[in-house]
Amino acid sequence: MRKIIVLLIFLMAASVPAQNVVYNVLDYGARGDGESNNTQAINAAIEAAAKNGGGTVYFPAGDFLSYTIRLKSNITLYLDNGARLIGDKEVNGVGYDPPEKDARYKKFQDFGHSYWRNSLIYGDSLHDIAITGQGMIRGKGLYTYDKPDIQGAGNKAIALKNCYNVTIRDISILHGGHFCILATGVDNLIIDNVRADADRDAFDIDCCKNVHISNCTINSPTDDGICLKSSFALGYARATENVTITNCQVFGYDHGSLMDGSFKTEFKDEDPDANHCITGRLKFGTESNGGFKNIAVSNCVFERSRGIAIETADGGVIEDIVFNNITMRDITDTPFFIRLNARLRGPEGTPVGVCRRITISNLNVYDVGGRPAFPELGAGMVMGIPGYYIEDLTLSNIRIYYRGGGSKEAIDKKVPQNIDMYPDPYRWQSMPAYGIYFRYVKGLKVHDVVLRYLNRDERPAFVLDDVHDAEFYHIDAQKGDGAPQFILKNVSDISIHDVKGVDNAKIKKAEKKEL
């Protein structure tokens, strides 16, 4: 009987998949004392798991200093509650893996997007990997900018390239360097229930397909919170597509104040850099060589932020984008910025991009724009360039309260084209409309919209410049004494009905008209 029991135990053990085996980093010489560097021990545990077909590399409670951790396929890094994986500081040239030598395409995107190895956690051409648990990744020794002149320097918390079947769940990331998560060419990616208190960008999703970002809380005061890109970093143009972003919160409070629960705001509106240094936004672009398509964003909250930016600056097609159920408060420059321009940072012959079929609905915004640095900046901005139009845009069920305070003189200010510049709202400094400014747009529907301002504003709610085939209905926009509701320039096929304070009208063509 005893022999039978032993045999059964042996058979049961043999049937456990390799991926279910746990490899405790302490068993490979790691010490969670906050002083010892554990790079060798952690990588030894990963190598042991990989040789056996995979498994879970386990971090118990403790402070584990490390340089580059080299992930392998079929590996889960599990950080238990109380475990902190800490990016150590390089010493005398000893530190993180050196960045890739072959970066032929680095001139086509921001420097950091061309390098992955100089990171705390790094993986290339892997599959079926995960980083999970209630523990924390802290980028204490990571730089927030690229430091090619410093041997051993690291600047990213997690960097993955050309991987598939990736899950990052439940962890916290504090001070992630240049990027908390940089995913380039990563397909079937899940980022769920992650808290990130970022030095710069929190999540950069570049050239990725089939991505789910959900239930995340992000603080990124001086750069973007969630940033979708489609750069040329892989050596070819690849779209970012099939992406859902849902149930997320994005803030721009002071560094570290999400993780300690203080939500401090020592950086004040009165600072002259407030409009572009309080960031915390969701952005598509600027790198856009491969384009963006089939993306849905829903049930998200933005606070002390710069809202939403959808940009194609370097060619590429943006199409089939939906935003739904979004609420914002304390927005520094614009609730949404939709921009098609021609920086065209890419291989020779890169064409101007395309921006079409975008829907923003059920958007609620309170206290936007009107900051002292640029008091007449705050309107929603939708802008193509001469000869290239944003097409088939729908804005519906929207309520926005602007800080306001703009003067009548702003109406006549010439709005610069900025055709080949880095696209960012603060570069325009002022807008002739307090509500929404449209330029070079075709196929526009705006309905069920309420616009208000908190301080007297002498500008119109809407300015349309070179806009064609547009319909406005069920609009209730606050209007100052003597100010028009609409200013129309070089427009055609404009329909306006059930707009408070304006008679119904169908305008076949107009060079200049006020309503």
N, C-alpha and C positions, 0 to 999 in steps of 0.2 A: 504493500500500500504506500509506504514511504517513497519507494522508487517512482511510483506513478505520480505522486504529488510533485516531486522534484522535476520530473519530466514535463509536467504541465506548466510549472513556473518557467522552465527553460523555453518551452514553446511560446508562452505568452510574451516573454522578454524578446524573443527573436522576431515576434510579429509587430513590435512597436516600430513605426516608421522612424528613419534617421532624423527627420525634421522635428520629432517630438523629444529628442534627447537634449538635456540641458548641460551646458558647459559653463560652470561658474568661473568667472575670471580670477577669483581668489585661488583656485586650484592650479592656476598657471603662473602664479607669482605676483598677481596684482595686489596692491595695498591701497585701500581707500582712506588714507590718512591725510590727504590734502597737501602732501609734500613730495611723495615719490612719483616719478614719472612712470606710467604704466603702459607705454606704447608697445613695448615688446611683449608683455604678458597678454594684453588684449588681442593683439594680432596672432599670438600663438594659439589662443583659444579659438579664434575664428578659423585658423588653418586646420586645427584638429577637427572642428566640426565639418569643415568643407571636405576633408579627406574621407569622412564617414558618410558623405552624401548630404550633409546639412544638419541643422539643429538650431537650438536657441542658446545664444551667448548671454549669460545672465550677470547683471550687475546688482549686487545687494546694496543696502544702504551704505553710504560712504562717499567721500570726495575723491574721484579718480582723475588725476591729471594725465593728459595724453597729448601726443602729437597725432599725425595722420593715422586713422584707423582704416584699413583696407578691407572693404566688404567683399564677400564672395556670394555666389548664387546659393539659394536655398538656406539663407542664414537670416535669423531674426535676432536683432539686438534688443534685449529686454532690460529696461531700467526700472528697477523696483522703486516703490515709494521711499524717498530718502536718499536715493542714489543720484549723484551729480557727476556727470561726465564733463570735465572741465578742460577747455583748450589751454594748454600750457604756453608759456612764452618761450620763444626760441632763445638759445644761449650760445654765444660764440659760434654762430653759423649752424648749430645743431638744432633741428626743429622739424617742421612739416616737410612733406615730400616737395621737391622742387616742381614748379609749374611746367606744363608741357613745353618742350622745345619747338615742336612743330605747330606753330600757330599762324599759318599762312593767311588766314582770313581775319585776323584780329582787327585790321583797319576798318572792317565793315560793321563792327558793333563795339559797344563800350568794352574797355579792356577786360574787365572781370568776367565777361561772358565767354572768353576764349580759353579759360583755364579752370581745371577742376581738381587737380591733384593736390594743390596747396590748401587743403581743407582738413577740418577735424575728422569728418567722416566722408569717405570717397568711394565711388564705385563706377566702373566703366564696363559696358557690355555684359551686364548681369541680368538675372531673372529670378523671380520669386524671392524677394527680399522684404524685410520689414524692420521698422524701428518703432518700438512700442513701450508701454509701461507708464507708470505715474511719476517717473523720475524726471530729471532736468538735464538739458545740455546747456552748458554755460561757456560762452566764447570769451573767457577772461583774457586770453593771450592773443586773440585774433585782432587783426587790423581792420579798420573800416574802409580802407582804400587799398589798392594794389601797391605792393612794395617790392618791385623787381630788383631793387638795389640792396635789399636785405636778405642775405642767405638764410633759409629756414623759416621765413615769415609765412604765416597762414592768414587767410582772410574770409573763410566761409565755414559755417557750421556743418552743413550737409551739402555735398555736390555729387550729382548723379548724371551720367551721360550714357545714352544708347542702352537704356535698361527697359525691362517690361515686367509687369506684375509686381508693383511696388506699393507697400502700405506704410504710412507714417501716421501713428495714432496715439492719442492720449498724452504724449510727452509735452513738456514745456521747454521753450528755448529762450534763454536770456542772453542778450548781447551776442548776436549771431554774426558779427563782423559785417562784411559787405552784403552778404546774403545769409539769412537763416537757412533757407532751402533754395538751392539752384538745381532745377531739373531741366535737362536739355536732351531732347529726343527720348523722353521717357513716356512709354505708353502703358495704359491700364494702371494709372496712378491714383491712389486714394490718400488724401490728407484729411484726417477726421479728428475732431476734438483736440486740436493742438492749440496751446497758448504760446504766442510769440511776442516777446518784448524786444523789438529790433533796434539795432544801431542804425541800420539803413533799410534796405528792402527786407521784407519778411519772406514772402514766397515769390520767386521768379519762375514762371512756368513757360519754358521756351521750346518751341518746335515739338510740342507734346500732343498726344492723341488719347482720347478716352480718359478724361481726368474728372475726378470727383473731389471737390473741396467743400467740406461741410462742418458745421458746428465749431468753427474756429474763432478764437478771440485774439486780435492782433493790435499791437500798439507800435506805430512806426512814425515818430514825430518828424523826422527829417528826410524821409524818403517814402517810397510807395509801400503800401500794405500788401496787397495782392496785385501782382504785375504779370500779365500775360504778354509774351513776346514771341516773335518768330524770326529770329536773327539768321545770319549766315554762318554761325559758329560751327556748324557741322560740315561746312564746305559746300553746302547746297541749300537751296530755299525749300523749307518744309513748313507747312501750315501748322498752327495750333488749332485743333478742332475737336469737336465733341466734348465740350467742357460744361460741367454744372458747378455752380458756386451757390451754396444755400446755407441759410441759418448762421451767417457769420457776422461778427462785429469788428469794425475797424476804427481805431482811434489815433489821435495825434497828440497825446499827452506827453509829459516829460519822460525822458529815457528811464526805464526801470520802474516807472510808477504803475504799470499794469501788474507786474509780478508782486510788488509789495502792497498793492491795493490802495495806494494813496491817490492815484490819478491827479498828480500835481500839474499846475500850469504856471510855472515860474516864467516861461517865455510868453510875453504879453503881446496883445494885438498892436500896441503902440510901437513895437520894434519895427524899424523900416523893412526888415526882411520877413515880416510875418506872412505875407501873401505867398511866398514860395518856400519858406522854411518850416511851416506847419503843413505837413503833407498828409500822411495817413489815408491814402486814397486807393481806389481800385482803378487800374489802368490797363488798357490794351495798347501796346507800343512802348517806347517809340520804335524800337527795332521791329520792322514789319515785312521783311523780305518775302517770307512765305505766306503771310496773311493769316486771317482768323475767320473761322466759320463754324456755324452750328454751336452757339454758346448761349447758355441760359443762366441768368443770375437772379436769385429770388430770396425774399425774406431776410434781408440784410440791414444792419444798422451802421450808420456812420456818424461819428461825433468828433468835433474839433478836427476837421478833416478838409480835404480839397475835393471831395465828392468822387465823380466818375469821369474818366477820360478815355475816349475811344479814338485812336490815332493811327493813320497810315501815312508815314513820312518817307519810308524807304521802299516804295512799291508794295505789291501784295494786295490781295483782295480781302476786305472786311465785309462779310455778308451773313445774314441770318442770325442776328443777335437779338436777344430778348432780355430786358430788365423788368422785373415785376415785384411789387411789394417791397419798396425800399423806403426807409425813413432816415432823415439826416437832421443834425442840429449843430450849430456853430460851424458853419462852412466858410472858409476864408475868402475864396475867390469866385467859384462858380459851382452850381450843383452838377452840371454836366457840360463836358467839352468834347464836341465831336469834330474832328479835324482831318481833312485830307490835304496834304501839301507835298512838296517835292524836294525834301532834303536829298533823297536818293543816294543814301550811303549804302553802296552795294557794288557788285561787279559792273563793269562798263556796259552800258545799254539797258540798265534797269529802268523799266517804264514807270510812269506815275501810277499810283495805285487806284483802287476802286473801293467805294464805300457805299453799301446799299442794303436795303431790307433790315432796318433796325427799328425795334419797338421798345419804348420806355413807357411803362404804365404803372399806375398806383404808386406814385412817388410823392412823398410828403417831406417838405423841407422847411426848417425854421431857422431864421437868423443867418442869412447868407450875404457875403460881400460887405461893402461899405467900410472896410478897415482903413485906418488912417493913412497907411502907405499909398494905397490906390483906392480912394473913396468911391470912385465911379466904376469900379470893377465888381462884378457880382452876377451879371446876367448869365443865363444859359447861352452857350456859344456853339453855333453849328456853322462851320465854314469850310467850303472847298476853296479852289483857286481858279483863276480864269481858264475856262475851257474844260474844267474837271469838276463835276457836280457830285454832291452827296445826294443819293437817290433813294426814294421810297422809305421815308422816315415817318414814323407815327409816334406822337406824344399824346397820351390820354390819361385821364383821371389823375391829374397832377395838382398839387396845392403847394405853393411856395410863398414864404414870408421873407422878403428881402430887408436888410438893414436900411437900404436906400440912402437918401441924402444927396443925390446927383442934381447937378444944375442944368439949366436949359442950354448953356454953352456947350455941354458935352455932346449935344445932338449934332452939332456941325463939325465936330472933330473928325479928321480923316482917319479911318480905321486902316492901319497898315496891312499889307498883304503878307509879309513875312513868309514868302513862298518857300525859301530854302533853309529856314531857321529851325532849330530845335523847337518843336511845338509845345508851348506851355502857356496857360492862360495869362499869367502875370506879365508876359511880354507885351500884351496889348494895353495894359495899364488903365484903360477906360473904355466904356462902351456907350454908344448913343441910345441904347435902350436899357431900362432898368430890369425888364423881364427876360426876353429871349431875343437874341440877335441871330438872324439867318442870312447867310451870303453864299451864293452858288449852290442852290438846292433845287432839286426837281422831284416832284411826287411827294408832297408834304401834307400830312393830316395832323391837325392839332385840335383836340376836342376835350370837353369836360375839364377845363383848366381854371383854377382860381389863383390869382396873383395879388399879393398885398405888399406894401412897404411899411416899415416901422417908423421911418422919418420921412418928412416931406421930400418928394422927388419930382422934378420937373420934366423928366424924360418920358417918352412913350413906353407902353408895355412891350410893343413889338416893332422891330425894324426888319424889313425884308429888302434885300439888295440882290438883284439878279436871281430872283426866285420864280419858279414856273410850276404850274399845275399844283396849286396849294389850296387847301380847304381849312377854314377855321370855323368851328361851331361850338355852341354851349360854352362860352368864355365869359368869365366874370373877373375882370382885371381892374384894380384900382387905378384912378386917373386923376392927376392934379388939375387944378383950374387952368384952363387954357392950353393944356398939353393934349396932343392927339393920342389916340389909342394905337394907331398904326402909322408908320411912315413906309411908303412903298417906293422903290427905285428900280427901274428897268425890270418890271414884272409882267407876267402874262398868265391868264387863266387862273385868277385868284377868286375864290368864293368865300364870302363872309356872311354867316347868318347866326342869329341868336347870340350875338355878342353884346354884352351890356354897354349901353352908351353909344352904339354904332348902328346905323341903319343897315339892314341886309343889303348886300351888294355882290354883283358878279362883274369882275373887271377883266375884260378881254386882254387889254394891254395898257400899260401906263409907264411913262418915263419917270414921273415924279408925282406922288399923290399922298395926301394926308387924310386920315379918317378919324 
